[in-house]
Amino acid sequence: MFRIAIQVKELISSNVTSALDGASNPAKMLGRLQREIEEALIGLTGEMSKARRQKDRLEAELTQAELREADWGDKAKIAMDNKREDLARQALLAREDCRAGIERLKQDIEKLSADMAEMEAAVSELEDKREDVKQRLSDQMAADGNASGKSGGGSGYASRTERRMDHIENLEKRTEFATEDSVICRGNAGVEREIEEMRRERKVEEELAALRDSDSAKKAPAKKAPAKKGGKRTKAA
């Protein structure tokens, strides 16, 4: 990427008019410049496609890390509910590891977004430069009376270049990144197993309590209506 960046900057800053003034064969020079610009565009296309895929991967990791962070917080509460402060402490430490990883991911995504914006701007400038060079080449060839394009800068080369750029784009879309072990959130299998067991037991106890309440409600006898006060008295004989 560093080599491509230098090449792109040189091409964007190059002064075509000045180069033409000192060229012994302007058409040949323009054809070579067009090819250099197109090669740089091909390189940038590949780098941008990689960057997009990398950003997608980082954003997916960020989502998973945020879920893990919340899960460790829940596990800490479960451990404390079961009077296991030692497990709660380990769960909170794991949550802090997640938070640190989340911050790193956010920074990486932000930097990658900035790099992508810079590459997009460079592509736009190179496209403008390419169109300018193509037009100059066409005008020069017409002036030289050599519109057949033997100098190597004709539309046939341009179309091949565009096909190569499309091919790179399609390849990058299909290429999967190698699976990497994520260290964003530190795991502790022993702690997780024990807390998960507590979580399972709590869920069972909650369901049993609900069943008991339901059963008690069914068995409870119906309450008799209270006798009305102030009824009629029987007259003495």
BAGUTI-462310 format. One record per residue: residue in one letter; x, y, z of N, C-alpha, C in turn; residue number from 1. Coordinates in steps of 0.2 Angstrom, whole numbers, padded with zeros to 4 digits. Layout:
BEGIN
A,X,Y,Z,X,Y,Z,X,Y,Z,NUM
...
END
This chain:
BEGIN
M,0004,-0006,0000,0000,0000,0000,0004,0006,0000,1
F,0010,0006,0004,0014,0012,0004,0017,0014,-0003,2
R,0019,0008,-0007,0022,0010,-0014,0016,0013,-0018,3
I,0010,0010,-0018,0005,0012,-0022,0003,0020,-0020,4
A,0004,0021,-0013,0002,0028,-0011,0007,0033,-0014,5
I,0013,0031,-0014,0019,0036,-0017,0017,0037,-0024,6
Q,0016,0031,-0028,0015,0031,-0035,0009,0036,-0037,7
V,0003,0035,-0033,-0003,0039,-0034,-0001,0046,-0033,8
K,0002,0048,-0027,0004,0055,-0026,0008,0058,-0032,9
E,0013,0054,-0034,0017,0057,-0040,0013,0058,-0046,10
L,0008,0053,-0047,0004,0054,-0053,-0001,0060,-0053,11
I,-0004,0060,-0047,-0009,0066,-0046,-0005,0073,-0047,12
S,0001,0073,-0044,0004,0080,-0044,0008,0081,-0050,13
S,0008,0076,-0055,0012,0077,-0061,0009,0082,-0065,14
N,0013,0086,-0069,0011,0091,-0073,0012,0089,-0080,15
V,0006,0087,-0083,0006,0084,-0090,0008,0089,-0095,16
T,0006,0095,-0095,0008,0100,-0100,0016,0101,-0100,17
S,0019,0101,-0094,0026,0102,-0094,0030,0096,-0096,18
A,0027,0090,-0095,0030,0084,-0098,0030,0084,-0105,19
L,0024,0086,-0108,0023,0086,-0115,0028,0091,-0119,20
D,0030,0096,-0115,0034,0101,-0118,0041,0099,-0120,21
G,0043,0094,-0115,0050,0091,-0116,0050,0084,-0119,22
A,0044,0082,-0122,0044,0075,-0124,0046,0075,-0132,23
S,0050,0070,-0133,0052,0069,-0141,0046,0066,-0144,24
N,0042,0062,-0141,0037,0058,-0144,0031,0059,-0139,25
P,0027,0064,-0140,0021,0066,-0135,0016,0060,-0134,26
A,0015,0057,-0140,0010,0052,-0140,0012,0046,-0136,27
K,0018,0044,-0137,0021,0038,-0133,0021,0040,-0126,28
M,0023,0046,-0124,0024,0048,-0117,0017,0048,-0114,29
L,0012,0050,-0118,0005,0050,-0115,0002,0043,-0114,30
G,0004,0039,-0119,0001,0032,-0118,0004,0029,-0112,31
R,0011,0030,-0111,0014,0027,-0105,0011,0030,-0099,32
L,0010,0037,-0098,0007,0040,-0093,0000,0037,-0091,33
Q,-0004,0036,-0097,-0011,0033,-0096,-0010,0026,-0093,34
R,-0006,0022,-0095,-0005,0015,-0092,-0003,0015,-0085,35
E,0002,0020,-0083,0004,0021,-0076,-0002,0023,-0072,36
I,-0006,0027,-0074,-0012,0029,-0070,-0017,0023,-0069,37
E,-0018,0020,-0075,-0023,0014,-0074,-0020,0008,-0070,38
E,-0013,0007,-0070,-0010,0002,-0065,-0011,0005,-0058,39
A,-0011,0011,-0057,-0012,0014,-0050,-0019,0013,-0048,40
L,-0024,0014,-0053,-0031,0013,-0051,-0032,0006,-0050,41
I,-0029,0001,-0053,-0030,-0006,-0052,-0028,-0008,-0045,42
G,-0022,-0005,-0043,-0019,-0006,-0036,-0024,-0003,-0031,43
L,-0026,0003,-0032,-0031,0006,-0027,-0037,0002,-0027,44
T,-0040,0000,-0032,-0046,-0004,-0032,-0045,-0010,-0028,45
G,-0040,-0014,-0028,-0039,-0020,-0024,-0038,-0018,-0017,46
E,-0034,-0012,-0015,-0034,-0010,-0008,-0040,-0008,-0005,47
M,-0044,-0004,-0009,-0051,-0002,-0007,-0055,-0008,-0005,48
S,-0055,-0013,-0010,-0059,-0019,-0008,-0057,-0023,-0002,49
K,-0051,-0023,-0001,-0048,-0026,0005,-0050,-0022,0011,50
A,-0050,-0016,0011,-0052,-0011,0016,-0059,-0012,0018,51
R,-0063,-0012,0013,-0070,-0013,0014,-0072,-0020,0018,52
R,-0069,-0025,0016,-0070,-0032,0019,-0067,-0032,0026,53
Q,-0061,-0028,0027,-0058,-0028,0034,-0063,-0024,0038,54
K,-0066,-0019,0036,-0070,-0015,0040,-0076,-0019,0042,55
D,-0079,-0022,0037,-0085,-0027,0038,-0083,-0032,0044,56
R,-0077,-0035,0043,-0075,-0040,0049,-0074,-0036,0055,57
L,-0071,-0030,0056,-0070,-0027,0062,-0077,-0025,0065,58
E,-0082,-0023,0061,-0088,-0021,0064,-0092,-0027,0066,59
A,-0091,-0033,0063,-0094,-0039,0065,-0091,-0041,0072,60
E,-0085,-0040,0073,-0081,-0042,0079,-0083,-0037,0084,61
L,-0085,-0031,0083,-0087,-0026,0088,-0094,-0028,0090,62
T,-0098,-0030,0086,-0105,-0032,0088,-0104,-0038,0093,63
Q,-0100,-0042,0091,-0099,-0048,0096,-0096,-0046,0102,64
A,-0091,-0042,0102,-0088,-0040,0108,-0093,-0036,0113,65
E,-0097,-0032,0110,-0102,-0028,0114,-0107,-0033,0117,66
L,-0109,-0038,0114,-0113,-0043,0116,-0110,-0047,0122,67
R,-0104,-0049,0121,-0100,-0052,0126,-0099,-0048,0133,68
E,-0098,-0041,0131,-0098,-0037,0137,-0104,-0037,0141,69
A,-0110,-0036,0138,-0116,-0036,0142,-0117,-0043,0145,70
D,-0115,-0049,0142,-0116,-0055,0145,-0112,-0056,0151,71
W,-0106,-0054,0151,-0101,-0054,0157,-0104,-0050,0163,72
G,-0107,-0044,0161,-0111,-0041,0167,-0117,-0044,0170,73
D,-0120,-0048,0166,-0126,-0052,0168,-0123,-0058,0172,74
K,-0118,-0061,0170,-0115,-0066,0174,-0112,-0064,0181,75
A,-0110,-0058,0181,-0107,-0055,0187,-0113,-0055,0192,76
K,-0119,-0052,0190,-0125,-0052,0194,-0127,-0059,0197,77
I,-0127,-0063,0192,-0129,-0070,0194,-0125,-0073,0200,78
A,-0118,-0072,0199,-0113,-0074,0204,-0114,-0071,0210,79
M,-0116,-0065,0211,-0117,-0061,0217,-0123,-0063,0220,80
D,-0128,-0065,0216,-0135,-0067,0219,-0134,-0074,0222,81
N,-0129,-0078,0220,-0127,-0084,0223,-0121,-0084,0228,82
K,-0120,-0078,0231,-0115,-0076,0236,-0108,-0079,0233,83
R,-0107,-0078,0227,-0100,-0080,0224,-0096,-0074,0222,84
E,-0094,-0070,0227,-0090,-0064,0225,-0084,-0065,0221,85
D,-0081,-0071,0222,-0075,-0073,0218,-0076,-0073,0211,86
L,-0082,-0077,0209,-0084,-0078,0202,-0086,-0071,0199,87
A,-0090,-0067,0203,-0092,-0060,0201,-0086,-0056,0199,88
R,-0081,-0056,0203,-0075,-0052,0202,-0072,-0054,0195,89
Q,-0071,-0061,0194,-0068,-0063,0188,-0072,-0061,0182,90
A,-0079,-0062,0183,-0083,-0060,0177,-0082,-0052,0175,91
L,-0082,-0048,0181,-0081,-0041,0179,-0074,-0040,0176,92
L,-0069,-0043,0178,-0062,-0043,0175,-0063,-0044,0167,93
A,-0066,-0050,0166,-0067,-0052,0159,-0071,-0046,0155,94
R,-0076,-0043,0158,-0080,-0038,0155,-0075,-0032,0154,95
E,-0071,-0030,0158,-0066,-0025,0157,-0061,-0026,0151,96
D,-0059,-0033,0150,-0056,-0035,0145,-0060,-0033,0138,97
C,-0066,-0035,0138,-0070,-0034,0133,-0071,-0026,0131,98
R,-0071,-0022,0136,-0072,-0015,0135,-0065,-0012,0132,99
A,-0060,-0015,0134,-0053,-0012,0131,-0053,-0014,0124,100
G,-0055,-0021,0123,-0055,-0023,0116,-0060,-0019,0111,101
I,-0066,-0017,0114,-0071,-0013,0110,-0068,-0006,0108,102
E,-0064,-0003,0113,-0061,0003,0112,-0056,0003,0106,103
R,-0052,-0003,0106,-0047,-0004,0101,-0050,-0005,0094,104
L,-0056,-0009,0094,-0059,-0010,0088,-0062,-0003,0085,105
K,-0065,0001,0089,-0068,0007,0087,-0062,0012,0084,106
Q,-0056,0012,0087,-0051,0016,0085,-0049,0013,0078,107
D,-0048,0006,0077,-0046,0003,0071,-0051,0005,0065,108
I,-0058,0004,0067,-0063,0006,0062,-0063,0013,0060,109
E,-0061,0017,0065,-0061,0025,0063,-0055,0026,0058,110
K,-0049,0023,0060,-0044,0024,0056,-0045,0021,0049,111
L,-0048,0015,0049,-0049,0012,0042,-0054,0016,0038,112
S,-0059,0019,0041,-0064,0023,0038,-0060,0029,0035,113
A,-0055,0032,0038,-0052,0038,0036,-0047,0036,0030,114
D,-0044,0030,0031,-0040,0028,0025,-0044,0027,0019,115
M,-0050,0024,0020,-0054,0023,0014,-0057,0029,0011,116
A,-0058,0034,0015,-0060,0041,0012,-0054,0044,0008,117
E,-0048,0043,0011,-0042,0045,0007,-0041,0042,0000,118
M,-0042,0035,0000,-0042,0031,-0006,-0047,0033,-0011,119
E,-0053,0034,-0008,-0059,0036,-0013,-0057,0043,-0016,120
A,-0054,0047,-0012,-0053,0054,-0015,-0047,0053,-0020,121
A,-0042,0049,-0019,-0037,0048,-0024,-0039,0045,-0030,122
V,-0044,0040,-0030,-0047,0037,-0036,-0050,0042,-0040,123
S,-0054,0046,-0037,-0058,0051,-0040,-0053,0056,-0044,124
E,-0047,0058,-0041,-0042,0062,-0044,-0039,0059,-0050,125
L,-0037,0052,-0049,-0034,0048,-0054,-0038,0047,-0060,126
E,-0045,0046,-0059,-0050,0046,-0064,-0050,0052,-0068,127
D,-0050,0058,-0065,-0050,0064,-0068,-0043,0065,-0072,128
K,-0038,0063,-0069,-0031,0063,-0073,-0031,0059,-0079,129
R,-0034,0053,-0078,-0034,0048,-0083,-0038,0051,-0089,130
E,-0044,0054,-0088,-0048,0056,-0093,-0045,0062,-0097,131
D,-0041,0066,-0093,-0037,0072,-0096,-0032,0069,-0101,132
V,-0028,0064,-0098,-0023,0061,-0102,-0026,0057,-0109,133
K,-0031,0054,-0108,-0034,0050,-0114,-0036,0055,-0119,134
Q,-0039,0061,-0117,-0041,0066,-0122,-0035,0069,-0125,135
R,-0030,0070,-0121,-0024,0073,-0124,-0021,0068,-0129,136
L,-0021,0062,-0127,-0018,0057,-0132,-0022,0056,-0138,137
S,-0029,0057,-0137,-0033,0056,-0143,-0031,0062,-0148,138
D,-0031,0068,-0145,-0029,0074,-0149,-0022,0074,-0152,139
Q,-0018,0071,-0148,-0011,0071,-0151,-0010,0066,-0157,140
M,-0014,0060,-0156,-0014,0055,-0161,-0017,0058,-0168,141
A,-0023,0061,-0166,-0026,0064,-0172,-0021,0069,-0176,142
A,-0018,0073,-0172,-0013,0078,-0175,-0007,0075,-0178,143
D,-0005,0069,-0176,0000,0065,-0179,-0002,0061,-0185,144
G,-0009,0061,-0186,-0012,0057,-0191,-0011,0049,-0190,145
N,-0011,0047,-0183,-0010,0040,-0182,-0016,0038,-0177,146
A,-0022,0039,-0179,-0028,0037,-0175,-0029,0030,-0174,147
S,-0024,0026,-0177,-0025,0019,-0177,-0024,0016,-0170,148
G,-0020,0020,-0166,-0019,0018,-0159,-0013,0014,-0158,149
K,-0008,0014,-0163,-0002,0010,-0162,0003,0012,-0156,150
S,0002,0017,-0154,0006,0020,-0148,0005,0016,-0142,151
G,-0001,0012,-0141,-0002,0008,-0135,-0007,0012,-0131,152
G,-0009,0017,-0132,-0014,0021,-0127,-0021,0021,-0129,153
G,-0023,0017,-0134,-0030,0017,-0137,-0035,0014,-0132,154
S,-0041,0014,-0135,-0047,0012,-0130,-0046,0004,-0129,155
G,-0043,0000,-0133,-0042,-0007,-0132,-0039,-0008,-0125,156
Y,-0033,-0005,-0124,-0030,-0006,-0118,-0034,-0003,-0112,157
A,-0038,0002,-0113,-0042,0005,-0108,-0047,0000,-0106,158
S,-0050,-0003,-0111,-0056,-0008,-0109,-0053,-0014,-0105,159
R,-0047,-0016,-0107,-0043,-0022,-0104,-0042,-0020,-0097,160
T,-0040,-0014,-0096,-0038,-0011,-0089,-0045,-0011,-0085,161
E,-0050,-0009,-0087,-0057,-0009,-0084,-0059,-0016,-0082,162
R,-0058,-0021,-0087,-0060,-0028,-0085,-0055,-0030,-0079,163
R,-0049,-0029,-0079,-0045,-0031,-0074,-0047,-0028,-0067,164
M,-0049,-0022,-0067,-0052,-0018,-0061,-0058,-0022,-0059,165
D,-0062,-0024,-0063,-0069,-0027,-0061,-0067,-0034,-0059,166
H,-0062,-0037,-0062,-0060,-0044,-0060,-0057,-0044,-0053,167
I,-0053,-0039,-0051,-0050,-0038,-0044,-0056,-0037,-0039,168
E,-0061,-0033,-0041,-0066,-0031,-0037,-0070,-0038,-0035,169
N,-0072,-0042,-0041,-0075,-0048,-0040,-0072,-0053,-0035,170
L,-0065,-0054,-0037,-0061,-0058,-0033,-0061,-0056,-0025,171
E,-0060,-0050,-0024,-0060,-0048,-0017,-0067,-0049,-0014,172
K,-0072,-0048,-0017,-0079,-0050,-0014,-0079,-0057,-0012,173
R,-0076,-0061,-0016,-0077,-0068,-0015,-0072,-0071,-0010,174
T,-0067,-0067,-0009,-0061,-0070,-0005,-0063,-0069,0003,175
E,-0062,-0074,0007,-0064,-0074,0014,-0057,-0073,0017,176
F,-0057,-0068,0022,-0051,-0068,0027,-0050,-0074,0030,177
A,-0044,-0076,0031,-0042,-0082,0035,-0045,-0081,0042,178
T,-0047,-0086,0045,-0050,-0086,0052,-0045,-0085,0057,179
E,-0046,-0080,0061,-0041,-0078,0066,-0044,-0079,0073,180
D,-0040,-0081,0078,-0042,-0082,0084,-0043,-0075,0087,181
S,-0049,-0073,0090,-0051,-0067,0092,-0049,-0066,0100,182
V,-0045,-0061,0101,-0043,-0060,0108,-0046,-0054,0111,183
I,-0052,-0052,0108,-0055,-0045,0110,-0058,-0046,0117,184
C,-0061,-0052,0118,-0064,-0053,0125,-0061,-0060,0128,185
R,-0057,-0059,0133,-0054,-0064,0137,-0059,-0069,0139,186
G,-0058,-0076,0138,-0063,-0081,0141,-0060,-0084,0147,187
N,-0065,-0087,0151,-0063,-0091,0156,-0068,-0097,0157,188
A,-0066,-0102,0154,-0071,-0108,0153,-0074,-0110,0160,189
G,-0069,-0111,0165,-0071,-0113,0171,-0077,-0108,0174,190
V,-0075,-0102,0174,-0080,-0097,0177,-0086,-0097,0173,191
E,-0086,-0097,0167,-0092,-0097,0163,-0096,-0104,0164,192
R,-0093,-0109,0165,-0097,-0115,0166,-0101,-0115,0173,193
E,-0097,-0112,0178,-0100,-0112,0184,-0106,-0107,0185,194
I,-0105,-0101,0182,-0110,-0096,0181,-0116,-0099,0177,195
E,-0115,-0102,0172,-0120,-0104,0168,-0124,-0109,0171,196
E,-0121,-0113,0176,-0125,-0118,0180,-0129,-0115,0185,197
M,-0127,-0109,0188,-0131,-0105,0192,-0137,-0102,0188,198
R,-0135,-0100,0182,-0141,-0097,0178,-0146,-0102,0177,199
R,-0144,-0108,0175,-0149,-0113,0173,-0153,-0115,0180,200
E,-0149,-0116,0185,-0153,-0118,0191,-0158,-0112,0193,201
R,-0156,-0106,0192,-0161,-0100,0194,-0167,-0101,0190,202
K,-0166,-0102,0183,-0171,-0102,0179,-0176,-0108,0181,203
V,-0173,-0114,0183,-0177,-0119,0185,-0181,-0118,0191,204
E,-0178,-0114,0196,-0181,-0112,0202,-0187,-0107,0201,205
E,-0186,-0103,0196,-0191,-0098,0194,-0197,-0101,0191,206
E,-0196,-0106,0187,-0201,-0110,0184,-0205,-0114,0189,207
L,-0201,-0117,0194,-0204,-0121,0199,-0209,-0117,0203,208
A,-0206,-0111,0205,-0210,-0107,0209,-0217,-0105,0206,209
A,-0216,-0103,0199,-0222,-0102,0195,-0227,-0107,0195,210
L,-0224,-0114,0195,-0229,-0120,0195,-0232,-0120,0201,211
R,-0228,-0119,0207,-0231,-0120,0214,-0237,-0115,0215,212
D,-0236,-0109,0212,-0241,-0104,0213,-0247,-0106,0209,213
S,-0246,-0108,0203,-0252,-0110,0199,-0255,-0116,0202,214
D,-0252,-0121,0205,-0255,-0127,0208,-0259,-0125,0215,215
S,-0256,-0120,0219,-0259,-0117,0225,-0265,-0114,0223,216
A,-0265,-0110,0218,-0271,-0106,0216,-0277,-0111,0214,217
K,-0275,-0117,0211,-0280,-0122,0209,-0283,-0125,0215,218
K,-0279,-0127,0220,-0281,-0131,0226,-0285,-0126,0231,219
A,-0284,-0120,0231,-0286,-0116,0236,-0294,-0116,0236,220
P,-0298,-0117,0242,-0305,-0118,0242,-0308,-0111,0241,221
A,-0314,-0111,0238,-0317,-0105,0236,-0320,-0102,0243,222
K,-0319,-0095,0244,-0321,-0092,0250,-0328,-0091,0250,223
K,-0331,-0092,0256,-0339,-0091,0257,-0340,-0084,0257,224
A,-0346,-0082,0255,-0348,-0075,0255,-0350,-0074,0262,225
P,-0347,-0068,0265,-0349,-0067,0272,-0356,-0066,0273,226
A,-0359,-0068,0279,-0366,-0067,0281,-0368,-0059,0281,227
K,-0374,-0058,0279,-0376,-0051,0279,-0378,-0049,0286,228
K,-0376,-0043,0288,-0378,-0040,0294,-0385,-0037,0294,229
G,-0388,-0036,0300,-0394,-0033,0300,-0400,-0036,0297,230
G,-0400,-0043,0298,-0406,-0047,0296,-0412,-0046,0300,231
K,-0418,-0048,0298,-0425,-0047,0301,-0425,-0052,0308,232
R,-0427,-0049,0313,-0427,-0053,0320,-0434,-0056,0320,233
T,-0434,-0062,0323,-0441,-0066,0324,-0444,-0063,0330,234
K,-0451,-0061,0330,-0455,-0059,0335,-0456,-0064,0340,235
A,-0455,-0062,0347,-0457,-0067,0352,-0464,-0069,0352,236
A,-0465,-0075,0354,-0472,-0077,0354,-0476,-0074,0360,237
END
